[in-house]
Amino acid sequence: MAKPVCKGEHEGHLCVLASRGRFQEIKDLARSPKFICFNCGRVAECDANLCNPMPIEKKP
């Protein structure tokens, strides 16, 4: 299994926020998810808040 990779600045990622107990901020960032993290499965509206984001494809 490949080692998880972090793309971009790690500081604002949901995994960092969770480790610091900032759950209200996570709820705000995940309110309308458009991306999912390929590493941990967390979702966020902005890809900049995830380590290894990929778009969530909405079915018509």
C-alpha positions in Angstrom: 0.0 0.0 0.0 1.4 3.4 -1.0 2.2 5.9 1.8 -0.3 8.8 2.0 0.9 11.9 0.3 0.2 15.5 1.3 -0.1 18.0 -1.5 0.3 21.7 -0.6 0.6 23.5 2.7 -0.5 21.1 5.4 -1.4 23.7 8.1 -5.0 24.3 6.9 -5.9 20.7 6.3 -8.8 19.0 8.1 -6.5 16.4 9.6 -4.5 19.1 11.3 -7.7 20.9 12.5 -9.0 17.6 13.9 -5.8 16.9 15.8 -6.2 20.4 17.4 -9.9 19.8 18.3 -11.2 22.5 16.0 -14.4 20.6 15.1 -16.6 23.6 14.5 -14.2 24.9 11.9 -14.2 21.4 10.3 -18.0 21.4 10.2 -18.0 24.8 8.5 -15.4 23.7 5.9 -17.3 20.5 5.1 -20.8 21.9 4.9 -21.0 21.7 1.1 -18.4 19.1 0.1 -17.0 19.1 -3.4 -13.8 17.2 -2.7 -12.8 14.0 -0.8 -9.3 13.2 0.6 -7.9 10.1 -1.0 -5.8 9.6 2.1 -8.3 9.8 5.0 -11.8 10.1 3.4 -12.6 13.5 4.9 -14.6 15.8 2.7 -14.4 19.6 2.2 -15.8 22.3 0.0 -12.3 23.4 -1.0 -9.5 21.2 -2.2 -6.9 23.3 -0.3 -8.3 21.8 3.0 -7.3 18.2 2.2 -4.0 16.5 1.8 -4.7 14.5 -1.3 -8.0 15.8 -2.8 -10.1 14.4 -5.6 -13.4 15.9 -6.8 -16.6 14.3 -5.7 -18.6 13.5 -8.8 -22.3 14.3 -8.5 -24.6 12.1 -10.4 -27.2 13.9 -12.5 
